[in-house]
């Protein structure tokens, strides 16, 4: 069967390390050549430089910018990643697309209530090629040997202090409390892909603090790295995706519970590694970007 031709629309000026980058790389690995899958930078290349080819489907991926002065040709699809951070802006975008996918489960009914009937939940995921384990790093000759677990807990990510409206988790304050209680901790800011993999491989546990209740990228990526994930349990959607607290990840509600759970699992390495292994097997078997792309293309009938 001939693969459909896909147009990908996003701007990499702010970030080229998020979902759009992972979609592009996965499409290439799935056999979509440059002839069958074209990326368009928005809006400059679209408006002035690169003529838009005719594609079977045109996919816009939320790139973190709040402006959208153009529309991908139809048939088109929007994958909105940050409805939890700028819902009204993304609702306005959604009105111009044939099909809308949202990464946050809570946004589905909200979008439908606001008139976007063809809205679907498409959670974020992991990349088996980019979110790798220490053993996989070694096998691919990125490093010479599997790293030792030298840190008790690690956080890799941005240090947001909540959301613009004053809601959401303050990562800076939360990490300050956790790191004071767990001195053998490590923080990495502005690291992605293999740089993240190398660092997470050196940690016994990996901490996630979602900004609100969103099931974010780190939830899936940490498990793919093979580290024991410690995350706020109020993130929405993990039960529906088959995850179980205590089996695939360690949950917490407060900084006190987070610290207590980290200390507890540091005492029992076999239990900790068992959770890391179960989480790793589940995300690799059911929650990669290949799974998400196939689901998207099936829903839109391409």
N, C-alpha and C positions, 0 to 999 in steps of 0.2 A: 504494500500500500504506500502511495506517495505521501510523504509528510506535508502538512499544510505549511504555507508560507506565513511567517510571523513578523510583524513589525513591533519593535519594542521602543517605547517612548519614556524617557526620563532624562533628568539633568544631573550630571555627576559633579557639578561645581562645588556643591556643599559636601557631599559624601559619595564616595565610590566604594563603600565597604559594607553596604547594607543588602536588603532584599533584592534590589534590582541587579546588583552585581552577581548575586548567587543565582538568580533566574537565568541571566545571560550565560554564565558558565555551565549551568546544568543543561540548558538547551543545546549548547555545543556538544556536551558529552552524550546527549540523547540523539545526536546525529543530525541536528539542524545546522547546516553549513551556512557560510556567509551569504550564499545565494538564496537560502531558504529562510534566513532569519536576519533582519536588518535592525540595527540600533540607531535611533534618532535622538540627538541631544536636544532638549527643549529649552527655550524656544528658538535660539539663534540658528542652529543648523536647519531646523524645519522651515523657518521663514525665508532664509536667504541662501543657504549653501547646498543642502542635500535634497534633491527631488525625491518625493515620497513614492515608492513603488506601490503597486497594487498587491495587497496581502490578503490572505484568507481571514486573518484576524489581526487587529491592532491593539496592543496591550499597553496601557499607561500604568506605571508603577509609581505610587506616591514617593516623592523624592525629598520630602521635608520642606519644600518651599510653599509659600502661601499664595503665589501668583500662578495663574494659568490663563495665558492670553491666546491660546490656540486650542484646537480640538483635533485629536487623531481622527483620521477618516474612518468611516464605518465599513464593516462592522467593528465595533470597538468595545473594549473591556477596561474597567478601572479596578486596580487592586489597591485599596486604601489601607495604609499601614498604621496611620496615626490618628484615627478618629477620636481616640481618648485625649489627644492633645489639642486638636483643632477641629471639632465636629462640624461647626457651621460652615467653615471653609470647604470641607470635604463634601458636605451635603450639597453645596452649590455646584461643585464639580460633578457629583454623581448624576445630576439631572441631565447631563449631556451624553451619558454613556448607555449603550444597549444593556450591558450587564455589569453589575457592581459586586465585587468581592471585598469583604472587610476582614482584617486580622483579629479584631476584637469582637468576641461573641456578643457582648452587650449591645453592639451597634447594629446588629441585624434587625431586630424588631423596631429599634428607634428609626432606622432608615426607612423601613416599610411604613411605619406610622406617618413619616414625613413625605410619603408619596413615591419612594423608590421601591417599587414592588419587586423588581428582579434583583434582589440583594441576597447574597449567600455568604455564609461564614467560611473563610479559608484561613485556618490558623497559620502562624509562622512555622518554621521547621528547622532542620539542620542540614548541613552539607557533609556527606560522607567523605568528600575529597578535601574539604577545607577545615572542617572541625574534627581533627583527627586525634588519635590517642598517642601516647608516648611510644608505644610499640610500632605504630604505623609510621611515625616520624623516623624511627630508626630503620624500618624496612625500606622506606623511600630515600634513605641516605641524607635526610635533612640534618640529622644528628648522628653521632657515632654510637651512642648507647642509650638505652632507656633511662630517662632521668630518675633520680632518687626522689622520694617524697620528702622534701626538706621543709616545706611550710605547712602549718596546721590548716590554715584557711586562706583563700585568695579571693580578691574581687578584681575583675577586669571589666572596665567600663567607664562611662562618663559620670561625673560627680554632680548630677542635678540636685538642686535644693528644693525640689517640689515642682509645681507647675505654675505657669504665669498667673493663674487666679488664686494662688496661695494654697491650693490643695495638693494632695499627693505626698509621697514619702520624701523626706529630706535625706538623701543618701549620705551627705557629708556628716550630719549629726549621728546617723545610725552607725556608719562605719567607725566613727570616732569612739563610740561606746563599745562596739564589738572588738575593735583592735586593742583597746586598753585592757579588756578582759582576756583577750587571746593574744599575747604579745608576739608570738611567732607567726605573724600574719604578713601577707604581701598584697600590695596595691599596684595595679598597672593601669594607666590611663592612656588612651589613644593607641591601643594595640589591637590588631585584627588578624584573622586567619591563622597562618602558621605561627606568627609571633604570639598569639593567644594560646595556641595549642602547646607550644613549648613551655609556657609559664604555668598553665593549668596542670600539665603533666607532673609538675614539681610539687603540687599541693595535695594534701589528704582530703580536703573538702573545698568546694567552690561555692561562694555565696552569690545569691541573686536577690536584688531588691528592685522589684518592678515599681515604676513611678506611681501608678495607680493600682488597678486590679487587672492589668493587662497581662495576658500570657505572652511574654516578650520573647525575643530571639534567644536570649541567654538561657531561658528555661530549657530549650531543646539543644542548644549548642553545648552546654555544659555536660549533659548526658552523653552526647556524641563524643566528647573529649574523653569520656571514661572516668570522670571525676564524680564523687558523691555530691549531688546537688543539695544545697540548703536554700530554701526559697519561702517567701511569704505565701501562705496557703490560700489567701483570698484571691489569687489570680483566677480568672474565670475560664472554665472550659476544660481543665485537666481531667476531671472525672469522665466527661463525655468522650475524651480521647483515649481512655483506657488506662490512665495513670492511677496509681494507688500510693497514698502517703505511707511511708514506712517500708514500702517495697521498692519504689522507683526513685523516691526523693525523700528528704527530711524537711518537714514543714515547720513554720513558726508563725506566731501572730504578733509578737512583740520582741523588742531587743533582748529582754530578759529571757524569754523562751528560746530565742535564737542562740544566745550564749550558752544556756544550759544544754541545749541539744548538741551543739558543737563539742562542748566539753565531754558529754556523755559518749558520743560516737568516737571521739579520739581515744577513749579507753578501750574500745572494742573494734579493732581494725578489721576483723573478719566480717562483722556485721556491716561495717561501713563499706567495705569492698563488695559485699554481696549486693547492697543497694546500688552501688555504682555500676555493677555489671548488669543488673536487671534493667536499670534505666537506659543504659547504652544499647542493649539488645532491642528494647522496645522502640526507641527513636529511629534506630537504623532500619528496623523492619517495617515501620509504618508511618514515620514522620520526617521524611526527607523532602527536599524540594522537587525531586522527581515525582513523588506521590502527589504533591500539591499541584504541579503543572498538569499532570494527567487528569486530576480531578477538575481543574479549571477548564481544560480543553473538552472534557466529556460533557460538562454542564453547558458549555456554549455550543456544543454540537460540531466541533471542528475535528 
